[in-house]
C-alpha cells in the first residue's frame, strides 16, 4: 500500500478555535456553585450561534482532491486489476480445464 502523509482530519480554523477555547478554559479561576448555576441558566436562555456554517466552507477543487487521494486511486486500480485477473482465471478454468478432468 502507498504511504500516506500525516495530515490532521480537521481544518486549521477549527483547530485554532479549539486551542483558543482550551487556553481560555485553563486560565479561568474555579467558579462558585451560584455563579455556575447562573452561567448555565444564561447559556440555556441564549441560543448558540455558529458563525462558520456549511455555506461558508471552502470547497476543494478537483486538482486538490486528485492530489490528496492519489494513493487511494492507485490502490483501487491495483485491487481491480487483481480481481479482474482472478475472474478471468476462474472463467478459463471453468471452460477449459474442469471439463477435461471429469
C-alpha positions in Angstrom: 0.0 0.0 0.0 1.1 3.5 -0.6 2.3 5.5 2.3 0.0 8.4 3.3 1.2 11.8 4.5 0.2 12.7 8.0 -2.4 15.4 7.9 -5.0 16.4 10.5 -8.6 15.5 9.9 -9.9 18.9 10.8 -9.4 22.3 9.3 -6.8 24.7 10.6 -9.6 27.2 11.7 -11.4 24.6 13.8 -8.0 23.5 15.3 -7.1 27.1 16.3 -10.6 27.7 17.8 -10.3 24.6 19.9 -6.8 25.6 21.1 -8.2 29.1 22.0 -11.1 27.6 23.9 -8.7 25.3 25.7 -6.4 28.2 26.7 -9.4 30.2 27.8 -10.8 27.4 30.0 -7.4 26.7 31.6 -6.8 30.3 32.6 -10.3 30.8 34.2 -10.5 30.5 38.0 -12.8 28.0 39.5 -16.4 29.4 39.8 -18.6 29.1 42.8 -21.8 27.0 42.7 -24.1 30.0 42.4 -22.0 31.5 39.6 -22.1 28.2 37.8 -25.9 28.0 38.1 -26.4 31.5 36.8 -24.0 30.8 33.9 -25.8 27.6 33.0 -29.2 29.4 33.1 -27.9 32.2 30.9 -26.4 29.6 28.4 -29.8 27.9 28.2 -31.7 31.1 27.6 -29.3 32.4 24.8 -29.3 30.3 21.6 -25.9 29.2 20.3 -25.0 30.9 17.1 -22.3 29.4 14.9 -20.6 31.7 12.5 -18.8 29.2 10.2 -21.6 27.1 8.7 -21.6 24.8 5.7 -22.4 27.7 3.4 -19.1 29.5 4.2 -17.0 26.4 3.9 -14.3 26.3 1.2 -14.9 23.5 -1.3 -11.7 21.9 -2.6 -11.0 21.9 -6.3 -10.8 18.7 -8.4 -7.0 19.1 -8.6 -6.7 19.3 -4.9 -8.8 16.2 -4.4 -6.8 14.3 -7.0 -3.6 15.2 -5.3 -4.9 14.3 -1.8 -6.4 10.9 -2.8 -3.8 9.9 -5.4 -2.6 7.0 -3.3 -6.2 5.7 -2.9 -6.8 5.7 -6.6 -3.5 3.8 -7.2 -4.5 1.2 -4.6 -8.0 0.8 -6.1 -6.6 0.4 -9.6 -4.2 -2.4 -8.3 -7.1 -4.2 -6.5 -9.4 -4.0 -9.5 -6.6 -5.4 -11.8 -6.0 -8.3 -9.4 -9.8 -9.0 -9.2 -10.1 -8.9 -13.0 -7.2 -11.3 -13.4 -8.6 -13.7 -10.9 -12.0 -13.5 -12.6 -10.5 -14.4 -16.0 -8.6 -17.2 -14.4 -11.8 -18.7 -13.0 -13.5 -18.4 -16.4 -10.6 -20.1 -18.1 -10.5 -22.9 -15.5 -14.3 -23.4 -15.8 -14.3 -23.6 -19.7 -11.1 -25.5 -20.5 -9.6 -27.3 -17.5 -12.5 -28.5 -15.4 -14.5 -30.3 -18.3 -11.4 -32.4 -19.1 -11.0 -33.6 -15.6 -14.5 -35.0 -15.2 
